[in-house]
Amino acid sequence: MSGYTGSTSPASVHLLSTPTDVSELLSLRSVPARALVYMFIASNAVFTLTTLQRMSQPWPSFVALALISIGALLVTRPQPDPFPLLDTLVVVGIVVATALVVSWFMPTVGDLGRESWHLGAATWLLFFLALRRRAWIAWIGMALLTAITLWWALSVGHTPAFALGQVQTHMGILLVATLFASSLRRTARIINTLTARSVDAAAAAAVADSAQEIRRQRVAELAALAVPPLDLITSGVPLSDADRVSFHTVEAELRDSVRGRSLALPAISRAARAARARGLTVNLLDDRGAPLPSGAAMQKLTVVAVEALDSTSAGTLTVRMLPAGRAAAVTVVSDDEVAPVRVSLNSDGKPMLGS
């Protein structure tokens, strides 16, 4: 008979799919995405160098450039969202530190141009935080950036309106990022739903194919076992005693395939056939309805059953898989007066003490 194939059901089919998140939709692992990050860093370097003559000291600009570059590399790091909280706080800290370092070295007379490049760069970092499901913290970062800008403006003689004029555009950009992130998350949910449905459909198809293959295998096994004796019976040829013994053996093996399906393994079936040929009565019973949990356990069960079948010379030998939930999973019992056998196995296929 066939080897152990196990049973397949929809509940036992586990197909894993990686959920799509905003990071996946933005393709942060792609070469173009990394190229944009490097272009962002390069453009900030250009702004730093072209505005040095209007800064009261050059070093704050270089410090800000280094901080913003680190923040850009950090916030675009590919990983599942939401963006890690610790990294989020580091990015917000970079935004605050950059504003504190640069602001009091900017020109205090006239309108600001690229000298305030750090505001746009900081907003870009907050933009990505919002996209990566940290919108509320990004807005806290914007509030801190606004407060520092207002503090600087008032301390150097500018009006609050001047300070708000420096950040109002950046607030709008962050608002766009927040709304865009919400739209991207909805898109990600739709994609994940469709993916889950396709996985379920594939799992159902796999189960159906597996069940059909098992049915074909069972039919082929039945035909190989039962058709030759049936052909012999219907041929009208006189039957010998050996033929009748063979019919009894086939009947027993067919009974094994129904009553002891999980035990109808090739090695056990061969040993049972040989034992029946010696006159031993063999009963294979599967009251469990399923094999033992692992292939290793089934191998150990096979070894014990075959040894008992080979060593028992007379009487009846019964190999029974007990219902799940009992301490003993399998019993092997014979009433051979010469060498009786009684072995109990647990669900790991190991003999139990006292069995």
Sequence and secondary structure as in RCSB ss.txt:
>XXXX:A:sequence
MSGYTGSTSPASVHLLSTPTDVSELLSLRSVPARALVYMFIASNAVFTLTTLQRMSQPWPSFVALALISIGALLV
TRPQPDPFPLLDTLVVVGIVVATALVVSWFMPTVGDLGRESWHLGAATWLLFFLALRRRAWIAWIGMALLTAITL
WWALSVGHTPAFALGQVQTHMGILLVATLFASSLRRTARIINTLTARSVDAAAAAAVADSAQEIRRQRVAELAAL
AVPPLDLITSGVPLSDADRVSFHTVEAELRDSVRGRSLALPAISRAARAARARGLTVNLLDDRGAPLPSGAAMQK
LTVVAVEALDSTSAGTLTVRMLPAGRAAAVTVVSDDEVAPVRVSLNSDGKPMLGS
>XXXX:A:secstr
         GGG         HHHHTTTTSHHHHHHHHHHHHHHHHHHHHTGGGSS SHHHHHHHHHHHHHHHHH
T    SS  HHHHHHHHHHHHHHHHHHHTTS  SS  SGGGHHHHHHHHHHHHHHHTT HHHHHHHHHHHHHHHH
HHHHHTT  HHHHHHHHHHHHHHHHHHHHHHHHHHHHHHHHHHHHHHHHHHHHHHHHHHHHHHHHHHHHHHHHHH
HHHHHHHHHTT    HHHHHHHHHHHHHHHHHHHTGGG  HHHHHHHHHHHHTT EEEEEE SSS  SSHHHHHH
HHHHHHHHHHH  SSEEEEEE  TTSS  EEEEE  SSS  EEEE TTS B TT 
